[in-house]
Amino acid sequence: MKHFTSVHDVDDMNLLAASALQYKQSPFMDKSLGLHKRVGLLFMNPSMRTRISTQIAASNLGMEAIVFNVDKDGWKLELEDGAVMDGSTVEHLKDAAPVLGMYFDILCVRTFPGLTDRDEDYSEVLISKLKEYTSVPVVSLESSTLHPLQSFADMLTIKETFQETRRPKIVLTWAPHIKPIPQCVANSFAQWMNKWDDVDLVITHPEGYELATDYSKGAVIEYDRAKAFEGADYIYVKNWSSYGSYGQVLCTDNKWMPTLEDLKTTNNARLMHCLPLRRNVELSDEVLDSPYSIVTRQAGNRVWAAQAVLADILKTL
């Protein structure tokens, strides 16, 4: 694997998942794989689980991880080719990226969309330019449209908790929020589940919250949430703003916040969320603190997802 920016960079999802679960059992079995290797973690936005889990994963492989908060500690970057830099940007990515490629063996980057210009956000300029201007592998720690490490950890969580031989029914459900939230996690989860041949995915949301078909194609779209929940094995709760009316909040109906009553028609569904979340807005306390919730296990698997990805890339260096 040269880069890890979406599920399409992964040759064999199940093989990579098996590697991650093996690391979960033996975290230090490849302690020398990353010896004398350095990974740079570049953050344009805040992070807790992504930052810490990736640092732990790198350490487990013997790598040195250096965190750089670009939004706080670095110059404001220019991304546009041919830009006349007489404004607020101080350094062009074209100049910064090759230097970073000399400092690090792997570059990881996290950025969020602006949620004002859909074409600009969905062009993934930062990720694409970083891959163009640097000579080392690039790993997405979340981008304007996707969060592949989160989705890989989600896949691991489903794999290790579903023991039946049949295909599980997985429901991705929209939930309320107090502000516009990117589509990244929802896009990415849909993309991974649709590529994974062993599951059935249903996406449920109010009208107007349809995801881009590049990500949702292959899933069943159901506007009746109660119908979507029937017989579900997993309920993945996540808010996202509108893709069609880009970045807008079209619904604030708190009836879309799942409760224990809503789960009665499921197949004792396990409840998932990527975290962080706003309690009693996106999810009720009674669900989060119930045996249905596997959000802590899901977050813990972020380490093994990152470790499997870094290890796979290290083997190509």
Buried (B, 14 or more C-beta within 10 A) or exposed (E): BEBBBBBEBBEEBEEBBBBBBBBBEEBEEBEEBBEEBBBBBBBBEEBEBBBBBBBBBBBBBBBBBBBBBBBEEBEEBBBEEEEEEEEEBEBBBBEBBEEBBEEBBBBBBBBBBEBEEBEBBBBBBBBBBBBEBBEBBBBBBBBBBBBBBBBBBBBBBBBBBBEEEEEBBBBBBBBBBEEBBBBBBBBBBBBBBBBBEBBBBBBBBBEEBBBBEEBBEEBEBBEEBEEBBBEBBBBBBBBBBBBEEBBEBEBEEEEBBBEEEBBEBBBEBBBBBBEEBBEEBBBBEBBBEEEBBBBEBBBBBBBBBBBBBBBBBBEEE
